[in-house]
């Protein structure tokens, strides 16, 4: 394994820890709600507050730490992330937990865009999509191993201990980065106003809005996947855990396919096909009534959703090739804004309508995203008079 691959692998250790933290909440949400004496929809808003903090904080934090080496930022963020999760574990009430989630989100917002930017700078241009998918693999692998582990720990020892496990993963990644990650050339510092100038590019702005819509559609469903499957397929939490394991395996495969497809086919074509599959899968999920049928649909959904992420990252970097770190920070904000919207919309739907409305709402949002993508492609072709073969 060459040095570049080793570095990218180490960066993925950090995203594994962060991914476990983000996605494990869906599995322990009922236990958190019961123990802290709030409804599931209210408990789900910890996803929203985490995501809003990340979305708003990412570009601001990137500016504040602009004079600090990228390696130090990565290490500080992982160490703080671990400590913040300890606070989550000892939370005496719901509001304390929310504040601890804010701290967790701040450190996650520091780490993630820097990890992606570092991967993009390490890899040669022809392998950029693959490098990004490798770092993202930390998130996908967390859905395979971290999330089921966290759910099992929560069921066996209480949801508080799940956060202890997440904190341990973060601190383990911190130690790995300390030992194995060398200095990484930092990009030129940009003031916040210079970063925001990118938003004057309407094409980039629409592309980032696409990220938000797609993620919001997915997290409207995923955040409340336990009550949804309880209602539609009448599955117990014990049976839902293996379904989430299947989802995690699909995430790994989808992430790999998204990176490879973006390099060999085109990011835009990959995104379009992924959105179509997501719409079909989410609608079909409503009608599945057995563990096997649910697992098959969730597997297809997981492939489609996770293949979108590296393809979209590759597409965005192609639009702003000279500032990959900046565009990755904004895309991170767009992702977590989508998570926040998904948690809030899903909570509203769950509180006021039936559980099946979650899937209908999520699929409708993915369909809207497909229309946004199609409109952008059509406008681009009309202006250039040529097909977008590389985007």
VEXNU-495803 format. One record per residue: residue in one letter; x, y, z of N, C-alpha, C in turn. Coordinates in steps of 0.05 Angstrom, whole numbers, padded with zeros to 5 digits, always signed. Example, Ala and Ser with C-alpha at 12.3 -4.5 7.8 and 13.67 -1.06 7.14 Angstrom:
A+00264-00114+00156+00246-00090+00156+00264-00066+00156
S+00257-00045+00142+00273-00021+00143+00258+00001+00157
//
This chain:
X+00017-00024+00000+00000+00000+00000+00018+00025+00000
X+00014+00043-00019+00031+00067-00020+00023+00087+00001
X+00040+00108+00004+00036+00127+00026+00010+00142+00023
X+00002+00149-00002-00023+00163-00006-00047+00147+00004
X-00047+00121-00001-00070+00105+00008-00070+00102+00038
X-00046+00100+00050-00045+00098+00079-00056+00123+00092
X-00049+00146+00081-00059+00172+00092-00090+00173+00090
X-00100+00165+00067-00129+00166+00062-00143+00147+00081
X-00131+00124+00085-00142+00104+00104-00144+00115+00132
X-00123+00129+00140-00123+00141+00167-00145+00163+00170
X-00148+00179+00149-00169+00199+00149-00197+00185+00152
X-00200+00162+00140-00225+00147+00141-00231+00137+00169
X-00210+00132+00186-00214+00124+00213-00231+00145+00228
X-00225+00170+00223-00240+00192+00236-00269+00193+00227
X-00273+00190+00201-00301+00191+00191-00317+00168+00201
X-00303+00145+00207-00317+00122+00219-00329+00129+00246
X-00313+00143+00262-00322+00151+00289-00345+00171+00286
X-00342+00191+00269-00363+00211+00265-00389+00198+00254
X-00385+00180+00235-00408+00167+00224-00424+00150+00244
X-00410+00136+00261-00424+00121+00282-00441+00139+00299
X-00430+00163+00306-00444+00182+00322-00469+00192+00309
X-00467+00198+00283-00489+00210+00268-00512+00190+00264
X-00505+00165+00256-00525+00146+00248-00536+00129+00270
X-00521+00126+00292-00531+00108+00314-00555+00119+00328
X-00559+00145+00326-00582+00158+00340-00609+00146+00332
X-00611+00139+00306-00636+00128+00296-00644+00102+00311
X-00624+00086+00318-00629+00061+00331-00635+00063+00361
X-00625+00084+00374-00630+00086+00403-00650+00108+00410
X-00663+00120+00390-00681+00142+00394-00704+00135+00413
X-00717+00111+00409-00739+00105+00428-00730+00103+00457
X-00706+00092+00461-00696+00089+00489-00690+00117+00501
X-00678+00134+00485-00672+00161+00494-00698+00176+00502
X-00718+00174+00484-00743+00187+00489-00756+00177+00515
X-00756+00151+00519-00768+00140+00543-00754+00148+00568
X-00727+00147+00567-00712+00152+00592-00712+00182+00599
X-00713+00200+00579-00713+00228+00584-00741+00240+00585
X-00761+00223+00582-00789+00230+00585-00798+00251+00564
X-00791+00246+00539-00800+00262+00516-00811+00244+00495
X-00825+00255+00475-00835+00238+00453-00813+00232+00434
X-00817+00212+00417-00797+00204+00398-00791+00227+00378
X-00812+00242+00370-00809+00264+00352-00792+00286+00364
X-00796+00291+00390-00780+00311+00404-00751+00301+00408
X-00748+00276+00415-00721+00265+00418-00706+00266+00392
X-00720+00263+00370-00708+00264+00343-00696+00291+00337
X-00704+00312+00351-00694+00339+00345-00665+00342+00354
X-00654+00323+00369-00625+00324+00374-00609+00320+00348
X-00622+00306+00329-00610+00303+00302-00610+00330+00288
X-00633+00344+00291-00636+00371+00279-00616+00391+00290
X-00613+00392+00317-00596+00412+00329-00567+00406+00322
X-00559+00381+00321-00532+00373+00313-00527+00383+00284
X-00546+00377+00267-00542+00383+00238-00542+00413+00233
X-00559+00428+00246-00560+00457+00243-00533+00470+00252
X-00523+00460+00274-00498+00470+00285-00475+00465+00265
X-00475+00441+00254-00455+00433+00234-00457+00451+00209
X-00482+00454+00199-00486+00468+00174-00478+00497+00176
X-00485+00510+00198-00478+00539+00202-00449+00542+00210
X-00439+00523+00225-00412+00527+00236-00390+00520+00217
X-00394+00502+00198-00372+00492+00181-00357+00514+00167
X-00370+00532+00151-00355+00553+00137-00342+00573+00156
X-00356+00579+00179-00345+00598+00198-00320+00587+00212
X-00322+00562+00221-00300+00549+00234-00276+00545+00215
X-00282+00540+00190-00260+00536+00170-00244+00562+00168
X-00257+00585+00170-00243+00611+00169-00228+00616+00195
X-00239+00609+00218-00226+00614+00244-00201+00598+00247
X-00200+00574+00236-00176+00557+00239-00158+00558+00215
X-00162+00578+00198-00147+00580+00173-00117+00581+00177
X-00108+00592+00199-00079+00595+00204-00067+00570+00218
X-00083+00551+00225-00074+00527+00239-00069+00505+00218
X-00048+00489+00222-00043+00468+00202-00066+00449+00201
X-00069+00437+00177-00092+00419+00174-00090+00395+00192
X-00066+00385+00197-00062+00362+00214-00071+00369+00243
X-00064+00393+00253-00072+00400+00280-00103+00403+00282
X-00115+00414+00261-00144+00417+00261-00157+00389+00263
X-00147+00370+00247-00158+00343+00248-00156+00331+00275
X-00133+00334+00288-00128+00322+00314-00145+00336+00336
X-00145+00362+00336-00161+00377+00356-00191+00369+00354
X-00200+00368+00329-00229+00362+00325-00236+00334+00335
X-00219+00314+00331-00225+00287+00340-00224+00285+00370
X-00204+00298+00382-00202+00297+00411-00226+00310+00424
X-00234+00334+00415-00258+00347+00425-00283+00332+00421
X-00285+00318+00398-00308+00301+00391-00311+00279+00412
X-00289+00267+00419-00290+00245+00439-00300+00256+00466
X-00290+00278+00475-00298+00290+00501-00327+00298+00501
X-00336+00309+00478-00364+00318+00476-00383+00295+00478
X-00375+00272+00468-00393+00248+00470-00394+00237+00498
X-00372+00241+00514-00373+00234+00542-00395+00251+00556
X-00396+00277+00549-00417+00294+00560-00445+00283+00553
X-00448+00274+00528-00474+00262+00520-00481+00238+00538
X-00461+00222+00544-00465+00198+00560-00474+00204+00588
X-00466+00227+00599-00473+00233+00627-00495+00253+00629
X-00508+00259+00606-00530+00279+00606-00552+00272+00626
X-00558+00290+00645-00579+00284+00665-00607+00290+00654
X-00609+00305+00633-00635+00312+00622-00633+00318+00592
X-00656+00322+00579-00656+00326+00550-00641+00351+00541
X-00644+00373+00556-00631+00398+00547-00601+00397+00550
X-00591+00383+00570-00562+00379+00573-00552+00363+00549
X-00568+00343+00541-00560+00326+00518-00559+00343+00492
X-00578+00361+00489-00579+00378+00465-00554+00395+00464
X-00546+00407+00487-00522+00424+00487-00497+00408+00481
X-00496+00384+00492-00473+00366+00486-00472+00359+00457
X-00495+00356+00444-00496+00350+00415-00486+00374+00399
X-00491+00398+00409-00480+00422+00396-00450+00421+00395
X-00438+00414+00418-00408+00412+00419-00398+00391+00401
X-00412+00368+00401-00404+00346+00383-00404+00355+00354
X-00425+00370+00346-00428+00379+00319-00406+00399+00311
X-00398+00416+00330-00376+00435+00325-00350+00421+00317
X-00343+00400+00332-00318+00386+00326-00321+00369+00301
X-00345+00359+00295-00349+00344+00270-00347+00363+00246
X-00357+00387+00250-00355+00407+00228-00327+00415+00222
X-00310+00414+00243-00281+00419+00239-00267+00397+00224
X-00274+00372+00231-00260+00349+00220-00267+00342+00191
X-00292+00339+00185-00301+00327+00160-00291+00341+00135
X-00296+00367+00132-00287+00380+00107-00256+00379+00104
X-00242+00381+00126-00213+00379+00125-00204+00352+00116
X-00218+00331+00125-00211+00304+00117-00216+00300+00087
X-00238+00310+00077-00243+00307+00048-00223+00324+00032
X-00217+00348+00041-00199+00365+00026-00171+00352+00026
X-00163+00341+00048-00137+00327+00049-00136+00304+00030
X-00157+00289+00029-00158+00266+00010-00157+00275-00019
X-00171+00297-00025-00171+00308-00052-00143+00318-00060
X-00128+00329-00041-00101+00339-00047-00081+00317-00049
X-00085+00295-00035-00067+00272-00036-00069+00256-00061
X-00094+00252-00071-00098+00235-00094-00093+00250-00120
X-00084+00236-00141-00082+00248-00168-00110+00253-00179
X-00113+00272-00197-00139+00280-00207-00156+00257-00218
X-00143+00238-00232-00157+00215-00244-00168+00196-00223
X-00159+00198-00198-00168+00180-00177-00182+00195-00154
X-00190+00220-00160-00201+00236-00139-00228+00225-00129
X-00244+00216-00147-00270+00204-00138-00266+00180-00121
X-00246+00163-00127-00240+00140-00111-00230+00147-00084
X-00213+00168-00083-00202+00177-00057-00224+00188-00039
X-00241+00204-00050-00264+00214-00034-00282+00192-00024
X-00286+00172-00041-00303+00150-00033-00290+00133-00011
X-00263+00132-00010-00249+00118+00011-00253+00132+00038
X-00251+00159+00038-00255+00174+00063-00285+00170+00071
X-00302+00172+00052-00331+00168+00058-00336+00140+00067
X-00319+00121+00060-00322+00093+00068-00322+00091+00099
X-00308+00110+00112-00309+00110+00141-00337+00114+00151
X-00352+00131+00138-00380+00135+00145-00397+00110+00139
X-00392+00099+00115-00408+00075+00108-00402+00051+00125
X-00376+00047+00131-00369+00025+00148-00380+00028+00176
X-00384+00053+00184-00396+00057+00211-00425+00047+00211
X-00439+00048+00188-00466+00038+00188-00466+00007+00189
X-00444-00005+00180-00442-00035+00180-00434-00045+00208
X-00414-00032+00220-00403-00042+00245-00410-00024+00269
X-00406+00002+00266-00410+00021+00288-00439+00023+00297
X-00457+00026+00278-00485+00030+00285-00497+00005+00298
X-00494-00019+00286-00505-00043+00299-00492-00047+00327
X-00466-00042+00329-00452-00044+00355-00464-00025+00375
X-00468+00000+00367-00479+00020+00385-00508+00013+00394
X-00524+00002+00375-00551-00006+00382-00551-00029+00401
X-00534-00049+00396-00532-00072+00414-00523-00063+00441
X-00503-00046+00443-00494-00036+00469-00516-00021+00483
X-00530-00005+00468-00552+00010+00480-00574-00008+00491
X-00580-00029+00477-00601-00047+00486-00591-00063+00510
X-00565-00070+00511-00555-00086+00532-00548-00071+00557
X-00537-00046+00554-00526-00031+00577-00539-00003+00580
X-00556+00005+00562-00568+00031+00563-00557+00050+00542
X-00573+00069+00533-00565+00086+00511-00541+00103+00518
X-00538+00109+00544-00515+00125+00552-00488+00112+00545
X-00487+00086+00548-00462+00072+00542-00456+00072+00512
X-00477+00076+00495-00473+00078+00466-00455+00102+00461
X-00460+00125+00475-00443+00148+00471-00414+00144+00481
X-00411+00127+00501-00385+00120+00511-00369+00105+00489
X-00383+00087+00475-00371+00072+00453-00363+00092+00431
X-00380+00111+00424-00374+00130+00403-00350+00147+00411
X-00350+00156+00437-00327+00171+00446-00301+00155+00444
X-00302+00130+00450-00278+00113+00449-00269+00110+00420
X-00287+00108+00401-00280+00107+00373-00266+00133+00364
X-00277+00156+00373-00265+00181+00366-00237+00184+00377
X-00233+00176+00402-00206+00179+00414-00187+00158+00402
X-00197+00135+00394-00180+00116+00380-00170+00127+00353
X-00189+00140+00338-00181+00152+00313-00161+00174+00318
X-00164+00189+00340-00145+00210+00347-00117+00199+00350
X-00115+00177+00364-00089+00164+00368-00077+00154+00342
X-00094+00143+00325-00085+00134+00299-00074+00156+00281
X-00088+00179+00281-00079+00202+00266-00054+00213+00277
X-00051+00214+00304-00027+00224+00317-00002+00209+00308
X-00005+00183+00306+00018+00166+00299+00023+00164+00269
X+00002+00163+00253+00006+00156+00225+00003+00179+00205
X-00010+00201+00213-00015+00222+00194+00008+00243+00193
X+00021+00246+00171+00042+00267+00169+00030+00295+00165
X+00047+00314+00163+00038+00341+00157+00026+00342+00129
X+00003+00356+00126-00010+00359+00100-00009+00388+00092
X-00001+00394+00068+00000+00422+00059-00027+00435+00062
X-00028+00457+00076-00053+00471+00080-00059+00489+00056
X-00085+00491+00048-00092+00510+00026-00089+00538+00036
X-00087+00557+00017-00085+00586+00025-00110+00594+00042
X-00104+00611+00062-00127+00619+00079-00145+00638+00064
X-00171+00634+00067-00191+00651+00054-00208+00663+00076
X-00213+00689+00074-00232+00702+00092-00260+00692+00087
X-00277+00694+00107-00305+00685+00104-00319+00698+00080
X-00314+00724+00077-00327+00738+00054-00317+00727+00028
X-00292+00719+00026-00282+00707+00001-00294+00680-00004
X-00299+00665+00018-00312+00639+00015-00341+00642+00006
X-00354+00663+00017-00382+00667+00010-00385+00677-00019
X-00363+00688-00031-00365+00697-00058-00372+00674-00077
X-00364+00649-00069-00371+00626-00086-00401+00623-00089
X-00416+00633-00069-00445+00630-00070-00458+00649-00091
X-00442+00667-00103-00452+00683-00125-00454+00667-00150
X-00440+00644-00151-00442+00626-00174-00468+00610-00172
X-00488+00618-00188-00514+00606-00186-00514+00576-00191
X-00496+00568-00209-00493+00539-00215-00485+00523-00191
X-00465+00534-00176-00456+00520-00152-00478+00521-00130
X-00493+00543-00128-00514+00546-00109-00536+00525-00113
X-00543+00522-00138-00564+00502-00145-00554+00474-00139
X-00528+00469-00145-00517+00442-00140-00516+00436-00111
X-00510+00456-00094-00510+00452-00065-00538+00448-00054
X-00558+00462-00066-00585+00458-00058-00595+00430-00064
X-00584+00418-00086-00590+00391-00093-00581+00372-00070
X-00557+00377-00060-00547+00361-00038-00566+00362-00014
X-00575+00386-00007-00593+00389+00016-00619+00375+00012
X-00631+00377-00012-00657+00364-00017-00654+00334-00016
X-00633+00323-00028-00630+00293-00028-00626+00283+00000
X-00609+00296+00016-00603+00287+00043-00628+00290+00061
X-00643+00312+00057-00668+00316+00073-00688+00294+00067
X-00690+00286+00042-00708+00264+00036-00700+00238+00049
X-00674+00232+00049-00664+00208+00061-00668+00208+00091
X-00662+00230+00104-00663+00231+00133-00691+00235+00144
X-00709+00244+00128-00737+00244+00136-00746+00216+00143
X-00735+00197+00128-00742+00168+00132-00722+00155+00152
X-00696+00159+00148-00676+00144+00164-00677+00151+00194
X-00681+00176+00200-00682+00185+00228-00703+00170+00244
X-00726+00164+00230-00748+00151+00244-00754+00123+00232
X-00732+00109+00223-00735+00083+00211-00746+00063+00230
X-00740+00065+00256-00750+00045+00275-00781+00047+00278
X-00793+00070+00284-00822+00071+00284-00835+00065+00257
X-00822+00072+00235-00833+00066+00209-00836+00036+00205
X-00814+00021+00210-00815-00008+00206-00831-00022+00227
X-00834-00010+00250-00852-00021+00270-00881-00021+00260
X-00888+00001+00246-00915+00005+00237-00921-00010+00211
X-00904-00008+00191-00909-00020+00165-00904-00050+00164
X-00882-00059+00175-00875-00087+00174-00879-00101+00200
X-00887-00086+00221-00891-00098+00248-00866-00112+00258
X-00843-00099+00254-00818-00111+00263-00811-00100+00291
X-00800-00118+00308-00790-00109+00334-00762-00097+00330
X-00753-00084+00351-00726-00072+00349-00704-00093+00345
X-00709-00117+00356-00690-00138+00352-00687-00146+00323
X-00709-00146+00309-00709-00152+00280-00700-00129+00263
X-00704-00104+00273-00696-00081+00258-00665-00078+00257
X-00651-00087+00278-00622-00085+00279-00609-00099+00255
X-00617-00124+00248-00605-00137+00225-00612-00122+00199
X-00635-00109+00197-00642-00093+00174-00623-00070+00171
X-00616-00057+00193-00597-00035+00192-00569-00045+00185
X-00563-00070+00192-00537-00081+00184-00537-00085+00154
X-00559-00094+00142-00561-00097+00113-00558-00070+00100
X-00570-00049+00112-00568-00022+00102-00538-00013+00102
X-00524-00020+00123-00496-00013+00125-00479-00026+00103
X-00484-00052+00098-00470-00066+00077-00475-00053+00050
X-00500-00046+00046-00508-00032+00021-00494-00005+00019
X-00491+00008+00041-00477+00034+00041-00448+00032+00032
X-00435+00011+00041-00407+00007+00033-00406+00002+00003
X-00423-00015-00007-00424-00022-00035-00431+00003-00052
X-00451+00018-00043-00460+00042-00057-00439+00063-00058
X-00425+00067-00036-00403+00086-00035-00381+00079-00055
X-00374+00054-00057-00354+00045-00076-00363+00049-00105
X-00388+00042-00110-00399+00045-00137-00401+00074-00145
X-00408+00091-00125-00410+00120-00131-00384+00132-00139
X-00362+00125-00125-00336+00135-00131-00326+00125-00158
X-00328+00099-00162-00319+00087-00188-00336+00098-00211
X-00362+00099-00207-00380+00108-00229-00375+00137-00236
X-00369+00154-00216-00363+00182-00221-00338+00185-00238
X-00318+00168-00234-00293+00169-00249-00296+00158-00277
X-00311+00136-00280-00312+00121-00305-00336+00129-00323
X-00358+00137-00310-00382+00144-00325-00385+00174-00325
X-00398+00185-00306-00399+00214-00301-00415+00219-00276
X-00407+00239-00260-00422+00244-00235-00451+00249-00239
X-00458+00264-00260-00486+00272-00265-00503+00247-00271
X-00493+00229-00288-00508+00205-00295-00512+00187-00270
X-00491+00186-00254-00493+00170-00229-00514+00181-00211
X-00514+00207-00208-00533+00220-00190-00562+00216-00199
X-00567+00219-00225-00594+00215-00236-00604+00187-00231
X-00587+00167-00237-00595+00139-00233-00600+00133-00203
X-00583+00145-00186-00587+00141-00157-00613+00152-00147
X-00620+00175-00156-00645+00188-00147-00670+00172-00156
X-00669+00162-00180-00691+00146-00190-00695+00121-00173
X-00672+00108-00166-00673+00084-00149-00683+00090-00121
X-00675+00113-00111-00685+00121-00084-00715+00125-00083
X-00725+00138-00103-00754+00143-00105-00769+00116-00105
X-00761+00098-00122-00774+00072-00124-00772+00056-00098
X-00748+00056-00086-00743+00041-00061-00760+00051-00038
X-00761+00077-00034-00776+00088-00012-00806+00083-00014
X-00816+00085-00038-00845+00079-00042-00850+00049-00037
X-00833+00032-00047-00836+00003-00044-00835-00005-00015
X-00818+00009+00001-00814+00001+00028-00840+00000+00044
X-00858+00017+00037-00884+00019+00052-00899-00007+00051
X-00896-00022+00029-00912-00046+00025-00899-00072+00033
X-00874-00071+00043-00860-00095+00051-00868-00103+00080
X-00872-00129+00084-00883-00138+00110-00866-00160+00123
X-00844-00167+00112-00827-00187+00124-00798-00177+00126
X-00783-00189+00144-00755-00181+00147-00739-00183+00121
X-00744-00204+00106-00729-00209+00081-00736-00188+00061
X-00762-00183+00056-00771-00163+00036-00762-00135+00044
X-00764-00129+00069-00755-00102+00079-00725-00099+00074
X-00710-00121+00081-00681-00120+00078-00673-00116+00049
X-00687-00128+00030-00680-00125+00002-00684-00096-00007
X-00707-00084+00000-00713-00057-00007-00693-00037+00006
X-00688-00042+00032-00669-00025+00046-00641-00027+00034
X-00634-00051+00025-00608-00055+00012-00606-00038-00014
X-00626-00038-00030-00626-00022-00055-00626+00008-00048
X-00641+00016-00028-00642+00044-00020-00614+00052-00010
X-00601+00035+00006-00575+00042+00017-00554+00045-00005
X-00555+00028-00026-00537+00031-00048-00541+00058-00062
X-00567+00064-00068-00573+00088-00083-00565+00113-00067
X-00572+00115-00042-00566+00139-00026-00536+00143-00023
X-00521+00122-00016-00493+00125-00011-00476+00129-00037
X-00487+00119-00059-00473+00124-00084-00475+00153-00093
X-00496+00166-00083-00500+00195-00090-00478+00212-00079
X-00469+00206-00054-00451+00225-00040-00424+00229-00054
X-00408+00208-00060-00383+00212-00074-00386+00223-00102
X-00408+00216-00115-00413+00226-00142-00418+00256-00141
X-00434+00265-00121-00440+00293-00118-00414+00309-00110
X-00398+00297-00093-00373+00310-00085-00355+00314-00109
X-00352+00293-00125-00336+00295-00149-00346+00316-00168
X-00373+00318-00171-00385+00338-00189-00380+00366-00179
X-00382+00370-00153-00378+00397-00141-00349+00406-00143
X-00330+00387-00138-00302+00394-00141-00295+00401-00170
X-00308+00388-00188-00304+00394-00216-00314+00422-00223
X-00333+00432-00208-00343+00459-00212-00325+00480-00200
X-00310+00473-00179-00293+00492-00164-00267+00479-00158
X-00253+00471-00179-00229+00455-00176-00206+00469-00161
X-00206+00496-00161-00184+00510-00148-00187+00513-00118
X-00211+00508-00108-00216+00510-00080-00232+00486-00069
X-00220+00462-00071-00235+00438-00062-00243+00439-00033
X-00225+00450-00016-00232+00451+00013-00256+00468+00018
X-00258+00490+00005-00280+00509+00009-00306+00496+00000
X-00306+00484-00024-00331+00472-00034-00339+00448-00018
X-00319+00433-00007-00326+00410+00010-00338+00420+00037
X-00328+00443+00047-00340+00454+00071-00369+00462+00067
X-00374+00475+00044-00401+00483+00038-00419+00459+00032
X-00408+00439+00019-00424+00415+00015-00430+00401+00041
X-00410+00401+00060-00415+00390+00086-00438+00405+00100
X-00438+00432+00097-00460+00447+00108-00486+00440+00095
X-00486+00436+00069-00510+00429+00055-00520+00401+00063
X-00502+00383+00068-00509+00356+00078-00523+00358+00105
X-00510+00373+00123-00522+00373+00150-00546+00391+00152
X-00549+00410+00134-00574+00425+00132-00596+00406+00124
X-00589+00388+00105-00608+00368+00097-00616+00349+00119
X-00596+00341+00135-00602+00324+00158-00620+00338+00178
X-00614+00364+00183-00631+00380+00201-00660+00381+00190
X-00663+00387+00165-00690+00389+00153-00704+00362+00154
X-00688+00340+00148-00700+00314+00149-00710+00306+00177
X-00694+00312+00198-00702+00307+00225-00726+00323+00233
X-00727+00349+00225-00750+00366+00232-00775+00358+00217
X-00772+00354+00191-00795+00346+00174-00806+00319+00183
X-00788+00300+00188-00796+00274+00196-00810+00275+00223
X-00800+00291+00242-00813+00294+00268-00841+00306+00265
X-00844+00326+00248-00870+00338+00243-00889+00317+00231
X-00880+00303+00211-00897+00282+00198-00905+00261+00219
X-00886+00252+00234-00891+00231+00254-00911+00240+00275
X-00909+00265+00283-00927+00276+00304-00955+00280+00293
X-00958+00287+00268-00984+00295+00257-00997+00275+00238
X-00981+00257+00227-00992+00239+00207-00983+00210+00213
X-00988+00192+00195-00981+00164+00199-00951+00160+00192
X-00941+00137+00202-00913+00131+00196-00907+00127+00167
X-00927+00117+00152-00923+00113+00123-00919+00139+00108
X-00929+00161+00120-00925+00187+00107-00896+00195+00107
X-00879+00184+00124-00850+00189+00124-00839+00180+00097
X-00845+00156+00089-00834+00145+00063-00845+00161+00039
X-00871+00168+00040-00882+00184+00018-00868+00211+00016
X-00864+00223+00039-00851+00250+00039-00822+00248+00029
X-00807+00228+00039-00780+00225+00031-00777+00220+00001
X-00794+00202-00010-00792+00197-00039-00800+00221-00055
X-00819+00237-00046-00826+00261-00060-00803+00281-00061
X-00788+00283-00040-00765+00301-00039-00743+00292-00058
X-00739+00266-00060-00719+00255-00079-00728+00261-00108
X-00754+00259-00113-00765+00266-00139-00761+00295-00146
X-00765+00312-00127-00759+00341-00131-00730+00345-00137
X-00712+00331-00123-00683+00333-00129-00677+00325-00157
X-00690+00304-00167-00686+00295-00194-00695+00316-00214
X-00716+00330-00208-00726+00351-00226-00706+00375-00226
X-00695+00381-00202-00675+00402-00200-00651+00396-00217
X-00641+00371-00215-00618+00362-00230-00624+00364-00260
X-00647+00354-00268-00654+00354-00296-00656+00383-00307
X-00667+00401-00291-00669+00429-00300-00641+00441-00303
X-00623+00435-00284-00596+00446-00286-00581+00435-00311
X-00584+00410-00316-00571+00398-00340-00582+00411-00365
X-00609+00414-00366-00621+00426-00390-00611+00454-00395
X-00609+00470-00373-00600+00498-00376-00570+00498-00385
X-00555+00480-00374-00526+00479-00381-00522+00472-00410
X-00538+00453-00419-00536+00444-00447-00545+00467-00466
X-00565+00481-00458-00576+00503-00475-00555+00525-00478
X-00540+00530-00456-00520+00551-00458-00495+00543-00473
X-00487+00518-00469-00462+00509-00481-00465+00496-00509
X-00490+00486-00513-00495+00473-00539-00481+00446-00541
X-00473+00435-00518-00459+00410-00518-00467+00394-00493
X-00465+00368-00494-00471+00352-00471-00449+00354-00450
X-00457+00349-00425-00438+00352-00402-00426+00325-00397
X-00407+00317-00412-00396+00290-00410-00379+00286-00386
X-00367+00308-00375-00348+00305-00352-00360+00314-00326
X-00385+00322-00325-00397+00331-00300-00416+00312-00289
//
